[in-house]
Amino acid sequence: MNPYASQASLEIQVLQADPVELIQMLYRGALESIRGARESLAQGDPVSRSRHISRTSEIIAELMLSVNREQGGELAVNLIELYDYMIHLITRAHVEQKDKPLAEASQLLQTLLEGWDAIAKQQRVAPPEQQAEATLAGYY
């Protein structure tokens, strides 16, 4: 596929996405980057591993910055701490060149993505006035 067409398609998806879809896209991007880091680690490719680790860290940092501490209360604080822990895991994996911390971070991200997928599903069936209330506790 043409890389420019792929980039344009991604830009269109981002511009058309609602906040929940954007969060889901970030989680999927982080999971894809971790998968790439794990493959690069297994293949002994430090340059590729470093690129994937950096990308994963950037995505998790963006997720961390999007948390609204004022509205999210304790949930927001816990989520920020979990993101911080994930960044610690992937940094440790990079320094120690070990897969186990990457696997743990991947599992945490997958679990969180499943939660956001459930929220998205709930949004599709809930009346519009309930969607806003039930959706973004801790975000924006």
N, CA, C and O atoms as CSV, one atom per row, in Angstrom:
chain,resi,resn,atom,element,x,y,z
A,1,MET,N,N,0.841,-1.185,0.000
A,1,MET,CA,C,0.000,0.000,0.000
A,1,MET,C,C,0.882,1.243,0.000
A,1,MET,O,O,1.942,1.267,0.626
A,2,ASN,N,N,0.441,2.249,-0.694
A,2,ASN,CA,C,1.136,3.518,-0.776
A,2,ASN,C,C,1.209,4.151,0.615
A,2,ASN,O,O,0.172,4.350,1.248
A,3,PRO,N,N,2.428,4.475,1.112
A,3,PRO,CA,C,2.530,5.035,2.467
A,3,PRO,C,C,1.802,6.369,2.612
A,3,PRO,O,O,1.312,6.690,3.695
A,4,TYR,N,N,1.727,7.143,1.537
A,4,TYR,CA,C,1.016,8.419,1.614
A,4,TYR,C,C,-0.491,8.198,1.735
A,4,TYR,O,O,-1.175,8.928,2.453
A,5,ALA,N,N,-1.002,7.193,1.034
A,5,ALA,CA,C,-2.429,6.874,1.124
A,5,ALA,C,C,-2.758,6.372,2.523
A,5,ALA,O,O,-3.802,6.709,3.081
A,6,SER,N,N,-1.865,5.565,3.084
A,6,SER,CA,C,-2.067,5.049,4.440
A,6,SER,C,C,-2.097,6.188,5.451
A,6,SER,O,O,-2.954,6.210,6.335
A,7,GLN,N,N,-1.168,7.135,5.331
A,7,GLN,CA,C,-1.113,8.290,6.233
A,7,GLN,C,C,-2.376,9.144,6.088
A,7,GLN,O,O,-2.941,9.594,7.085
A,8,ALA,N,N,-2.814,9.364,4.855
A,8,ALA,CA,C,-4.025,10.157,4.615
A,8,ALA,C,C,-5.240,9.460,5.218
A,8,ALA,O,O,-6.106,10.112,5.802
A,9,SER,N,N,-5.306,8.154,5.080
A,9,SER,CA,C,-6.420,7.388,5.646
A,9,SER,C,C,-6.436,7.519,7.167
A,9,SER,O,O,-7.500,7.694,7.761
A,10,LEU,N,N,-5.277,7.436,7.793
A,10,LEU,CA,C,-5.185,7.586,9.245
A,10,LEU,C,C,-5.622,8.986,9.673
A,10,LEU,O,O,-6.345,9.142,10.657
A,11,GLU,N,N,-5.188,9.988,8.940
A,11,GLU,CA,C,-5.578,11.366,9.269
A,11,GLU,C,C,-7.088,11.546,9.190
A,11,GLU,O,O,-7.678,12.226,10.030
A,12,ILE,N,N,-7.710,10.949,8.197
A,12,ILE,CA,C,-9.167,11.038,8.055
A,12,ILE,C,C,-9.846,10.338,9.224
A,12,ILE,O,O,-10.816,10.853,9.780
A,13,GLN,N,N,-9.340,9.164,9.600
A,13,GLN,CA,C,-9.917,8.438,10.732
A,13,GLN,C,C,-9.832,9.272,12.011
A,13,GLN,O,O,-10.795,9.333,12.775
A,14,VAL,N,N,-8.696,9.907,12.245
A,14,VAL,CA,C,-8.507,10.714,13.448
A,14,VAL,C,C,-9.452,11.906,13.447
A,14,VAL,O,O,-10.071,12.211,14.467
A,15,LEU,N,N,-9.567,12.577,12.314
A,15,LEU,CA,C,-10.427,13.759,12.237
A,15,LEU,C,C,-11.909,13.411,12.411
A,15,LEU,O,O,-12.686,14.236,12.892
A,16,GLN,N,N,-12.296,12.208,12.027
A,16,GLN,CA,C,-13.698,11.804,12.120
A,16,GLN,C,C,-14.032,11.078,13.425
A,16,GLN,O,O,-15.201,10.798,13.694
A,17,ALA,N,N,-13.032,10.776,14.224
A,17,ALA,CA,C,-13.240,9.970,15.432
A,17,ALA,C,C,-13.809,10.802,16.576
A,17,ALA,O,O,-13.516,11.990,16.712
A,18,ASP,N,N,-14.634,10.143,17.399
A,18,ASP,CA,C,-15.083,10.772,18.635
A,18,ASP,C,C,-14.007,10.503,19.702
A,18,ASP,O,O,-13.087,9.722,19.455
A,19,PRO,N,N,-14.107,11.134,20.879
A,19,PRO,CA,C,-13.054,10.963,21.896
A,19,PRO,C,C,-12.769,9.515,22.288
A,19,PRO,O,O,-11.610,9.151,22.490
A,20,VAL,N,N,-13.796,8.692,22.397
A,20,VAL,CA,C,-13.577,7.286,22.760
A,20,VAL,C,C,-12.809,6.570,21.653
A,20,VAL,O,O,-11.893,5.795,21.927
A,21,GLU,N,N,-13.181,6.831,20.418
A,21,GLU,CA,C,-12.475,6.208,19.292
A,21,GLU,C,C,-11.010,6.646,19.255
A,21,GLU,O,O,-10.132,5.850,18.923
A,22,LEU,N,N,-10.747,7.894,19.590
A,22,LEU,CA,C,-9.357,8.365,19.627
A,22,LEU,C,C,-8.549,7.614,20.681
A,22,LEU,O,O,-7.409,7.222,20.434
A,23,ILE,N,N,-9.139,7.419,21.845
A,23,ILE,CA,C,-8.463,6.665,22.909
A,23,ILE,C,C,-8.198,5.233,22.438
A,23,ILE,O,O,-7.109,4.695,22.638
A,24,GLN,N,N,-9.195,4.631,21.819
A,24,GLN,CA,C,-9.021,3.271,21.305
A,24,GLN,C,C,-7.895,3.220,20.275
A,24,GLN,O,O,-7.101,2.279,20.272
A,25,MET,N,N,-7.821,4.214,19.412
A,25,MET,CA,C,-6.760,4.260,18.402
A,25,MET,C,C,-5.387,4.355,19.065
A,25,MET,O,O,-4.431,3.719,18.621
A,26,LEU,N,N,-5.296,5.146,20.122
A,26,LEU,CA,C,-4.022,5.257,20.831
A,26,LEU,C,C,-3.624,3.925,21.465
A,26,LEU,O,O,-2.467,3.512,21.380
A,27,TYR,N,N,-4.575,3.265,22.091
A,27,TYR,CA,C,-4.269,1.958,22.681
A,27,TYR,C,C,-3.810,0.967,21.610
A,27,TYR,O,O,-2.831,0.246,21.802
A,28,ARG,N,N,-4.515,0.935,20.498
A,28,ARG,CA,C,-4.131,0.005,19.426
A,28,ARG,C,C,-2.750,0.342,18.882
A,28,ARG,O,O,-1.962,-0.556,18.583
A,29,GLY,N,N,-2.456,1.623,18.755
A,29,GLY,CA,C,-1.125,2.034,18.298
A,29,GLY,C,C,-0.044,1.624,19.278
A,29,GLY,O,O,1.028,1.177,18.870
A,30,ALA,N,N,-0.314,1.772,20.570
A,30,ALA,CA,C,0.663,1.360,21.582
A,30,ALA,C,C,0.877,-0.145,21.541
A,30,ALA,O,O,2.009,-0.619,21.639
A,31,LEU,N,N,-0.205,-0.892,21.396
A,31,LEU,CA,C,-0.083,-2.355,21.319
A,31,LEU,C,C,0.706,-2.779,20.081
A,31,LEU,O,O,1.517,-3.704,20.138
A,32,GLU,N,N,0.465,-2.106,18.980
A,32,GLU,CA,C,1.207,-2.413,17.751
A,32,GLU,C,C,2.696,-2.097,17.928
A,32,GLU,O,O,3.553,-2.852,17.470
A,33,SER,N,N,2.992,-0.993,18.585
A,33,SER,CA,C,4.399,-0.624,18.816
A,33,SER,C,C,5.087,-1.603,19.761
A,33,SER,O,O,6.248,-1.955,19.554
A,34,ILE,N,N,4.382,-2.039,20.788
A,34,ILE,CA,C,4.966,-3.039,21.690
A,34,ILE,C,C,5.217,-4.341,20.942
A,34,ILE,O,O,6.248,-4.988,21.129
A,35,ARG,N,N,4.275,-4.714,20.102
A,35,ARG,CA,C,4.452,-5.935,19.308
A,35,ARG,C,C,5.716,-5.807,18.444
A,35,ARG,O,O,6.501,-6.748,18.336
A,36,GLY,N,N,5.896,-4.645,17.841
A,36,GLY,CA,C,7.100,-4.403,17.041
A,36,GLY,C,C,8.363,-4.448,17.878
A,36,GLY,O,O,9.385,-4.971,17.435
A,37,ALA,N,N,8.300,-3.903,19.088
A,37,ALA,CA,C,9.466,-3.924,19.984
A,37,ALA,C,C,9.820,-5.352,20.370
A,37,ALA,O,O,10.994,-5.719,20.419
A,38,ARG,N,N,8.811,-6.143,20.639
A,38,ARG,CA,C,9.049,-7.542,21.025
A,38,ARG,C,C,9.656,-8.326,19.857
A,38,ARG,O,O,10.569,-9.130,20.048
A,39,GLU,N,N,9.147,-8.090,18.662
A,39,GLU,CA,C,9.703,-8.754,17.482
A,39,GLU,C,C,11.147,-8.313,17.252
A,39,GLU,O,O,12.013,-9.138,16.959
A,40,SER,N,N,11.403,-7.024,17.385
A,40,SER,CA,C,12.761,-6.499,17.196
A,40,SER,C,C,13.717,-7.056,18.242
A,40,SER,O,O,14.869,-7.365,17.936
A,41,LEU,N,N,13.241,-7.183,19.469
A,41,LEU,CA,C,14.056,-7.768,20.531
A,41,LEU,C,C,14.406,-9.211,20.188
A,41,LEU,O,O,15.557,-9.623,20.330
A,42,ALA,N,N,13.425,-9.973,19.739
A,42,ALA,CA,C,13.645,-11.378,19.389
A,42,ALA,C,C,14.613,-11.514,18.210
A,42,ALA,O,O,15.369,-12.482,18.131
A,43,GLN,N,N,14.584,-10.552,17.305
A,43,GLN,CA,C,15.439,-10.595,16.119
A,43,GLN,C,C,16.814,-9.965,16.359
A,43,GLN,O,O,17.685,-10.009,15.490
A,44,GLY,N,N,16.999,-9.383,17.535
A,44,GLY,CA,C,18.279,-8.744,17.838
A,44,GLY,C,C,18.508,-7.458,17.067
A,44,GLY,O,O,19.639,-7.153,16.689
A,45,ASP,N,N,17.455,-6.707,16.832
A,45,ASP,CA,C,17.532,-5.451,16.082
A,45,ASP,C,C,17.339,-4.276,17.039
A,45,ASP,O,O,16.208,-3.844,17.263
A,46,PRO,N,N,18.442,-3.748,17.613
A,46,PRO,CA,C,18.311,-2.690,18.620
A,46,PRO,C,C,17.772,-1.369,18.071
A,46,PRO,O,O,17.109,-0.631,18.799
A,47,VAL,N,N,18.038,-1.063,16.826
A,47,VAL,CA,C,17.559,0.199,16.252
A,47,VAL,C,C,16.033,0.174,16.130
A,47,VAL,O,O,15.351,1.119,16.526
A,48,SER,N,N,15.520,-0.910,15.582
A,48,SER,CA,C,14.070,-1.044,15.445
A,48,SER,C,C,13.406,-1.120,16.819
A,48,SER,O,O,12.359,-0.513,17.045
A,49,ARG,N,N,14.022,-1.869,17.734
A,49,ARG,CA,C,13.471,-1.984,19.089
A,49,ARG,C,C,13.373,-0.607,19.734
A,49,ARG,O,O,12.354,-0.269,20.337
A,50,SER,N,N,14.419,0.175,19.606
A,50,SER,CA,C,14.441,1.509,20.192
A,50,SER,C,C,13.342,2.393,19.597
A,50,SER,O,O,12.675,3.134,20.319
A,51,ARG,N,N,13.162,2.308,18.283
A,51,ARG,CA,C,12.125,3.107,17.618
A,51,ARG,C,C,10.738,2.727,18.138
A,51,ARG,O,O,9.912,3.599,18.409
A,52,HIS,N,N,10.484,1.421,18.277
A,52,HIS,CA,C,9.179,0.957,18.764
A,52,HIS,C,C,8.963,1.307,20.240
A,52,HIS,O,O,7.859,1.684,20.635
A,53,ILE,N,N,10.001,1.184,21.040
A,53,ILE,CA,C,9.902,1.544,22.464
A,53,ILE,C,C,9.595,3.033,22.602
A,53,ILE,O,O,8.741,3.425,23.397
A,54,SER,N,N,10.287,3.850,21.835
A,54,SER,CA,C,10.057,5.303,21.894
A,54,SER,C,C,8.620,5.638,21.493
A,54,SER,O,O,7.963,6.462,22.129
A,55,ARG,N,N,8.154,5.000,20.451
A,55,ARG,CA,C,6.788,5.258,19.986
A,55,ARG,C,C,5.765,4.851,21.049
A,55,ARG,O,O,4.801,5.574,21.303
A,56,THR,N,N,5.981,3.707,21.657
A,56,THR,CA,C,5.068,3.246,22.708
A,56,THR,C,C,5.061,4.233,23.873
A,56,THR,O,O,4.000,4.579,24.394
A,57,SER,N,N,6.234,4.680,24.274
A,57,SER,CA,C,6.332,5.651,25.381
A,57,SER,C,C,5.603,6.945,25.040
A,57,SER,O,O,4.916,7.517,25.886
A,58,GLU,N,N,5.751,7.401,23.809
A,58,GLU,CA,C,5.075,8.632,23.384
A,58,GLU,C,C,3.556,8.477,23.453
A,58,GLU,O,O,2.855,9.381,23.907
A,59,ILE,N,N,3.061,7.341,23.007
A,59,ILE,CA,C,1.610,7.110,23.016
A,59,ILE,C,C,1.090,7.048,24.452
A,59,ILE,O,O,0.062,7.648,24.768
A,60,ILE,N,N,1.790,6.331,25.309
A,60,ILE,CA,C,1.346,6.227,26.704
A,60,ILE,C,C,1.420,7.594,27.385
A,60,ILE,O,O,0.548,7.938,28.183
A,61,ALA,N,N,2.451,8.369,27.075
A,61,ALA,CA,C,2.544,9.727,27.636
A,61,ALA,C,C,1.361,10.579,27.166
A,61,ALA,O,O,0.817,11.361,27.945
A,62,GLU,N,N,0.966,10.436,25.917
A,62,GLU,CA,C,-0.192,11.171,25.406
A,62,GLU,C,C,-1.468,10.742,26.128
A,62,GLU,O,O,-2.302,11.580,26.473
A,63,LEU,N,N,-1.618,9.441,26.355
A,63,LEU,CA,C,-2.768,8.962,27.118
A,63,LEU,C,C,-2.757,9.548,28.525
A,63,LEU,O,O,-3.797,9.957,29.043
A,64,MET,N,N,-1.589,9.587,29.135
A,64,MET,CA,C,-1.458,10.125,30.489
A,64,MET,C,C,-1.856,11.602,30.532
A,64,MET,O,O,-2.535,12.043,31.460
A,65,LEU,N,N,-1.430,12.355,29.526
A,65,LEU,CA,C,-1.740,13.786,29.490
A,65,LEU,C,C,-3.224,14.053,29.254
A,65,LEU,O,O,-3.727,15.115,29.620
A,66,SER,N,N,-3.927,13.104,28.649
A,66,SER,CA,C,-5.340,13.322,28.341
A,66,SER,C,C,-6.257,13.049,29.530
A,66,SER,O,O,-7.456,13.319,29.462
A,67,VAL,N,N,-5.711,12.525,30.602
A,67,VAL,CA,C,-6.531,12.229,31.787
A,67,VAL,C,C,-6.859,13.535,32.509
A,67,VAL,O,O,-5.975,14.348,32.780
A,68,ASN,N,N,-8.128,13.720,32.813
A,68,ASN,CA,C,-8.580,14.895,33.550
A,68,ASN,C,C,-8.639,14.543,35.038
A,68,ASN,O,O,-9.557,13.857,35.487
A,69,ARG,N,N,-7.668,15.011,35.778
A,69,ARG,CA,C,-7.580,14.671,37.202
A,69,ARG,C,C,-8.727,15.265,38.007
A,69,ARG,O,O,-9.188,14.660,38.975
A,70,GLU,N,N,-9.178,16.414,37.621
A,70,GLU,CA,C,-10.245,17.074,38.375
A,70,GLU,C,C,-11.564,16.306,38.268
A,70,GLU,O,O,-12.230,16.078,39.277
A,71,GLN,N,N,-11.936,15.914,37.073
A,71,GLN,CA,C,-13.204,15.208,36.894
A,71,GLN,C,C,-13.090,13.725,37.227
A,71,GLN,O,O,-14.067,13.113,37.659
A,72,GLY,N,N,-11.931,13.153,37.034
A,72,GLY,CA,C,-11.777,11.715,37.193
A,72,GLY,C,C,-11.545,11.242,38.605
A,72,GLY,O,O,-11.719,10.059,38.899
A,73,GLY,N,N,-11.154,12.149,39.491
A,73,GLY,CA,C,-10.943,11.785,40.880
A,73,GLY,C,C,-9.944,10.654,41.058
A,73,GLY,O,O,-8.887,10.638,40.427
A,74,GLU,N,N,-10.289,9.709,41.923
A,74,GLU,CA,C,-9.402,8.597,42.250
A,74,GLU,C,C,-9.136,7.708,41.028
A,74,GLU,O,O,-8.032,7.188,40.865
A,75,LEU,N,N,-10.145,7.536,40.176
A,75,LEU,CA,C,-9.965,6.743,38.965
A,75,LEU,C,C,-8.877,7.348,38.085
A,75,LEU,O,O,-8.031,6.632,37.548
A,76,ALA,N,N,-8.906,8.663,37.943
A,76,ALA,CA,C,-7.903,9.346,37.128
A,76,ALA,C,C,-6.505,9.169,37.716
A,76,ALA,O,O,-5.549,8.901,36.988
A,77,VAL,N,N,-6.393,9.319,39.017
A,77,VAL,CA,C,-5.096,9.154,39.679
A,77,VAL,C,C,-4.570,7.734,39.475
A,77,VAL,O,O,-3.392,7.547,39.170
A,78,ASN,N,N,-5.427,6.748,39.639
A,78,ASN,CA,C,-5.019,5.351,39.444
A,78,ASN,C,C,-4.598,5.083,38.006
A,78,ASN,O,O,-3.637,4.354,37.760
A,79,LEU,N,N,-5.313,5.670,37.065
A,79,LEU,CA,C,-4.985,5.474,35.662
A,79,LEU,C,C,-3.626,6.101,35.324
A,79,LEU,O,O,-2.823,5.508,34.604
A,80,ILE,N,N,-3.384,7.287,35.844
A,80,ILE,CA,C,-2.091,7.941,35.627
A,80,ILE,C,C,-0.968,7.101,36.219
A,80,ILE,O,O,0.083,6.942,35.598
A,81,GLU,N,N,-1.180,6.571,37.397
A,81,GLU,CA,C,-0.157,5.713,38.016
A,81,GLU,C,C,0.080,4.448,37.193
A,81,GLU,O,O,1.212,3.978,37.086
A,82,LEU,N,N,-0.980,3.901,36.615
A,82,LEU,CA,C,-0.837,2.718,35.771
A,82,LEU,C,C,-0.053,3.052,34.497
A,82,LEU,O,O,0.805,2.277,34.075
A,83,TYR,N,N,-0.344,4.193,33.891
A,83,TYR,CA,C,0.415,4.617,32.713
A,83,TYR,C,C,1.886,4.812,33.069
A,83,TYR,O,O,2.771,4.408,32.315
A,84,ASP,N,N,2.141,5.427,34.212
A,84,ASP,CA,C,3.519,5.631,34.658
A,84,ASP,C,C,4.233,4.286,34.839
A,84,ASP,O,O,5.394,4.134,34.459
A,85,TYR,N,N,3.531,3.324,35.416
A,85,TYR,CA,C,4.093,1.989,35.605
A,85,TYR,C,C,4.405,1.342,34.255
A,85,TYR,O,O,5.441,0.694,34.105
A,86,MET,N,N,3.518,1.512,33.276
A,86,MET,CA,C,3.757,0.937,31.953
A,86,MET,C,C,4.994,1.561,31.291
A,86,MET,O,O,5.780,0.861,30.653
A,87,ILE,N,N,5.158,2.860,31.446
A,87,ILE,CA,C,6.353,3.505,30.896
A,87,ILE,C,C,7.597,2.948,31.584
A,87,ILE,O,O,8.616,2.710,30.936
A,88,HIS,N,N,7.512,2.743,32.885
A,88,HIS,CA,C,8.625,2.120,33.616
A,88,HIS,C,C,8.915,0.731,33.054
A,88,HIS,O,O,10.078,0.380,32.853
A,89,LEU,N,N,7.884,-0.057,32.801
A,89,LEU,CA,C,8.071,-1.412,32.275
A,89,LEU,C,C,8.777,-1.407,30.925
A,89,LEU,O,O,9.730,-2.158,30.718
A,90,ILE,N,N,8.320,-0.576,30.021
A,90,ILE,CA,C,8.920,-0.609,28.686
A,90,ILE,C,C,10.326,-0.019,28.688
A,90,ILE,O,O,11.173,-0.423,27.890
A,91,THR,N,N,10.574,0.927,29.576
A,91,THR,CA,C,11.937,1.453,29.713
A,91,THR,C,C,12.853,0.370,30.263
A,91,THR,O,O,13.966,0.183,29.771
A,92,ARG,N,N,12.388,-0.340,31.280
A,92,ARG,CA,C,13.173,-1.435,31.854
A,92,ARG,C,C,13.441,-2.519,30.808
A,92,ARG,O,O,14.548,-3.051,30.723
A,93,ALA,N,N,12.424,-2.836,30.022
A,93,ALA,CA,C,12.589,-3.849,28.972
A,93,ALA,C,C,13.662,-3.420,27.978
A,93,ALA,O,O,14.453,-4.242,27.514
A,94,HIS,N,N,13.685,-2.144,27.659
A,94,HIS,CA,C,14.663,-1.630,26.701
A,94,HIS,C,C,16.071,-1.685,27.283
A,94,HIS,O,O,17.006,-2.127,26.616
A,95,VAL,N,N,16.217,-1.241,28.508
A,95,VAL,CA,C,17.533,-1.213,29.144
A,95,VAL,C,C,18.065,-2.629,29.370
A,95,VAL,O,O,19.227,-2.920,29.086
A,96,GLU,N,N,17.202,-3.501,29.882
A,96,GLU,CA,C,17.620,-4.863,30.210
A,96,GLU,C,C,17.539,-5.817,29.014
A,96,GLU,O,O,18.019,-6.949,29.080
A,97,GLN,N,N,16.928,-5.350,27.924
A,97,GLN,CA,C,16.735,-6.159,26.726
A,97,GLN,C,C,16.010,-7.466,27.061
A,97,GLN,O,O,16.452,-8.560,26.709
A,98,LYS,N,N,14.877,-7.308,27.755
A,98,LYS,CA,C,14.069,-8.455,28.183
A,98,LYS,C,C,12.642,-8.287,27.673
A,98,LYS,O,O,12.126,-7.175,27.555
A,99,ASP,N,N,12.027,-9.417,27.377
A,99,ASP,CA,C,10.672,-9.419,26.832
A,99,ASP,C,C,9.590,-9.348,27.910
A,99,ASP,O,O,8.514,-8.797,27.676
A,100,LYS,N,N,9.869,-9.893,29.068
A,100,LYS,CA,C,8.831,-10.018,30.098
A,100,LYS,C,C,8.159,-8.680,30.450
A,100,LYS,O,O,6.932,-8.640,30.539
A,101,PRO,N,N,8.908,-7.581,30.653
A,101,PRO,CA,C,8.231,-6.311,30.947
A,101,PRO,C,C,7.359,-5.825,29.780
A,101,PRO,O,O,6.313,-5.212,29.995
A,102,LEU,N,N,7.794,-6.103,28.546
A,102,LEU,CA,C,6.982,-5.724,27.387
A,102,LEU,C,C,5.690,-6.531,27.352
A,102,LEU,O,O,4.626,-6.002,27.030
A,103,ALA,N,N,5.792,-7.809,27.683
A,103,ALA,CA,C,4.603,-8.657,27.720
A,103,ALA,C,C,3.615,-8.156,28.774
A,103,ALA,O,O,2.407,-8.137,28.538
A,104,GLU,N,N,4.130,-7.750,29.935
A,104,GLU,CA,C,3.248,-7.242,30.996
A,104,GLU,C,C,2.580,-5.936,30.575
A,104,GLU,O,O,1.381,-5.755,30.787
A,105,ALA,N,N,3.348,-5.028,29.983
A,105,ALA,CA,C,2.775,-3.760,29.525
A,105,ALA,C,C,1.729,-4.010,28.441
A,105,ALA,O,O,0.689,-3.353,28.412
A,106,SER,N,N,2.006,-4.952,27.560
A,106,SER,CA,C,1.054,-5.291,26.509
A,106,SER,C,C,-0.253,-5.817,27.098
A,106,SER,O,O,-1.337,-5.452,26.642
A,107,GLN,N,N,-0.149,-6.659,28.095
A,107,GLN,CA,C,-1.350,-7.216,28.730
A,107,GLN,C,C,-2.163,-6.118,29.419
A,107,GLN,O,O,-3.391,-6.115,29.342
A,108,LEU,N,N,-1.489,-5.196,30.086
A,108,LEU,CA,C,-2.184,-4.084,30.735
A,108,LEU,C,C,-2.913,-3.221,29.706
A,108,LEU,O,O,-4.071,-2.853,29.900
A,109,LEU,N,N,-2.225,-2.906,28.614
A,109,LEU,CA,C,-2.851,-2.104,27.563
A,109,LEU,C,C,-4.036,-2.832,26.945
A,109,LEU,O,O,-5.063,-2.219,26.654
A,110,GLN,N,N,-3.897,-4.130,26.744
A,110,GLN,CA,C,-4.982,-4.918,26.160
A,110,GLN,C,C,-6.209,-4.908,27.078
A,110,GLN,O,O,-7.342,-4.779,26.613
A,111,THR,N,N,-5.974,-5.043,28.357
A,111,THR,CA,C,-7.079,-5.022,29.325
A,111,THR,C,C,-7.786,-3.670,29.307
A,111,THR,O,O,-9.016,-3.609,29.306
A,112,LEU,N,N,-7.019,-2.598,29.294
A,112,LEU,CA,C,-7.612,-1.260,29.240
A,112,LEU,C,C,-8.367,-1.050,27.932
A,112,LEU,O,O,-9.452,-0.469,27.927
A,113,LEU,N,N,-7.798,-1.517,26.826
A,113,LEU,CA,C,-8.486,-1.393,25.536
A,113,LEU,C,C,-9.821,-2.129,25.565
A,113,LEU,O,O,-10.813,-1.633,25.030
A,114,GLU,N,N,-9.855,-3.285,26.173
A,114,GLU,CA,C,-11.117,-4.026,26.279
A,114,GLU,C,C,-12.161,-3.216,27.044
A,114,GLU,O,O,-13.345,-3.248,26.709
A,115,GLY,N,N,-11.722,-2.494,28.066
A,115,GLY,CA,C,-12.638,-1.620,28.800
A,115,GLY,C,C,-13.177,-0.507,27.919
A,115,GLY,O,O,-14.372,-0.214,27.944
A,116,TRP,N,N,-12.298,0.116,27.138
A,116,TRP,CA,C,-12.739,1.178,26.231
A,116,TRP,C,C,-13.622,0.619,25.119
A,116,TRP,O,O,-14.548,1.294,24.668
A,117,ASP,N,N,-13.346,-0.606,24.674
A,117,ASP,CA,C,-14.218,-1.228,23.674
A,117,ASP,C,C,-15.628,-1.424,24.242
A,117,ASP,O,O,-16.621,-1.241,23.538
A,118,ALA,N,N,-15.702,-1.796,25.515
A,118,ALA,CA,C,-17.009,-1.958,26.168
A,118,ALA,C,C,-17.731,-0.615,26.270
A,118,ALA,O,O,-18.945,-0.538,26.079
A,119,ILE,N,N,-16.981,0.436,26.572
A,119,ILE,CA,C,-17.576,1.780,26.638
A,119,ILE,C,C,-18.117,2.171,25.264
A,119,ILE,O,O,-19.226,2.693,25.153
A,120,ALA,N,N,-17.328,1.917,24.220
A,120,ALA,CA,C,-17.766,2.257,22.863
A,120,ALA,C,C,-19.034,1.495,22.495
A,120,ALA,O,O,-19.947,2.049,21.883
A,121,LYS,N,N,-19.081,0.232,22.871
A,121,LYS,CA,C,-20.271,-0.575,22.592
A,121,LYS,C,C,-21.480,-0.017,23.342
A,121,LYS,O,O,-22.581,0.061,22.797
A,122,GLN,N,N,-21.260,0.369,24.595
A,122,GLN,CA,C,-22.336,0.947,25.407
A,122,GLN,C,C,-22.821,2.251,24.780
A,122,GLN,O,O,-24.019,2.535,24.779
A,123,GLN,N,N,-21.900,3.033,24.254
A,123,GLN,CA,C,-22.265,4.296,23.616
A,123,GLN,C,C,-23.188,4.082,22.422
A,123,GLN,O,O,-24.108,4.864,22.185
A,124,ARG,N,N,-22.930,3.019,21.681
A,124,ARG,CA,C,-23.728,2.767,20.470
A,124,ARG,C,C,-25.170,2.400,20.803
A,124,ARG,O,O,-26.062,2.597,19.979
A,125,VAL,N,N,-25.410,1.865,22.009
A,125,VAL,CA,C,-26.767,1.448,22.367
A,125,VAL,C,C,-27.448,2.392,23.355
A,125,VAL,O,O,-28.665,2.323,23.530
A,126,ALA,N,N,-26.689,3.266,24.000
A,126,ALA,CA,C,-27.265,4.176,24.999
A,126,ALA,C,C,-27.852,5.408,24.326
A,126,ALA,O,O,-27.364,5.838,23.281
A,127,PRO,N,N,-28.896,5.977,24.920
A,127,PRO,CA,C,-29.427,7.251,24.424
A,127,PRO,C,C,-28.352,8.332,24.534
A,127,PRO,O,O,-27.517,8.267,25.436
A,128,PRO,N,N,-28.350,9.325,23.641
A,128,PRO,CA,C,-27.301,10.350,23.624
A,128,PRO,C,C,-27.071,11.053,24.963
A,128,PRO,O,O,-25.928,11.367,25.295
A,129,GLU,N,N,-28.127,11.308,25.738
A,129,GLU,CA,C,-27.933,12.020,27.010
A,129,GLU,C,C,-27.169,11.174,28.021
A,129,GLU,O,O,-26.504,11.722,28.900
A,130,GLN,N,N,-27.250,9.846,27.914
A,130,GLN,CA,C,-26.512,8.977,28.832
A,130,GLN,C,C,-25.086,8.737,28.369
A,130,GLN,O,O,-24.214,8.416,29.177
A,131,GLN,N,N,-24.842,8.891,27.072
A,131,GLN,CA,C,-23.518,8.633,26.527
A,131,GLN,C,C,-22.466,9.528,27.148
A,131,GLN,O,O,-21.409,9.045,27.555
A,132,ALA,N,N,-22.729,10.806,27.229
A,132,ALA,CA,C,-21.737,11.744,27.747
A,132,ALA,C,C,-21.415,11.445,29.209
A,132,ALA,O,O,-20.259,11.535,29.622
A,133,GLU,N,N,-22.424,11.093,29.983
A,133,GLU,CA,C,-22.207,10.813,31.402
A,133,GLU,C,C,-21.421,9.540,31.622
A,133,GLU,O,O,-20.552,9.494,32.493
A,134,ALA,N,N,-21.707,8.507,30.851
A,134,ALA,CA,C,-21.135,7.194,31.095
A,134,ALA,C,C,-19.775,6.995,30.447
A,134,ALA,O,O,-19.132,5.973,30.689
A,135,THR,N,N,-19.321,7.923,29.642
A,135,THR,CA,C,-18.193,7.642,28.793
A,135,THR,C,C,-16.841,8.042,29.338
A,135,THR,O,O,-15.980,7.183,29.527
A,136,LEU,N,N,-16.634,9.276,29.587
A,136,LEU,CA,C,-15.283,9.777,29.724
A,136,LEU,C,C,-14.876,10.132,31.141
A,136,LEU,O,O,-14.211,11.146,31.354
A,137,ALA,N,N,-15.253,9.335,32.093
A,137,ALA,CA,C,-14.856,9.593,33.473
A,137,ALA,C,C,-13.338,9.656,33.536
A,137,ALA,O,O,-12.652,8.658,33.317
A,138,GLY,N,N,-12.841,10.810,33.831
A,138,GLY,CA,C,-11.391,10.957,33.953
A,138,GLY,C,C,-10.705,11.498,32.719
A,138,GLY,O,O,-9.536,11.874,32.794
A,139,TYR,N,N,-11.391,11.554,31.577
A,139,TYR,CA,C,-10.773,12.070,30.367
A,139,TYR,C,C,-11.391,13.404,29.998
A,139,TYR,O,O,-12.587,13.623,30.191
A,140,TYR,N,N,-10.581,14.277,29.475
A,140,TYR,CA,C,-10.975,15.593,28.950
A,140,TYR,C,C,-11.569,16.389,30.017
A,140,TYR,O,O,-11.968,17.531,29.787
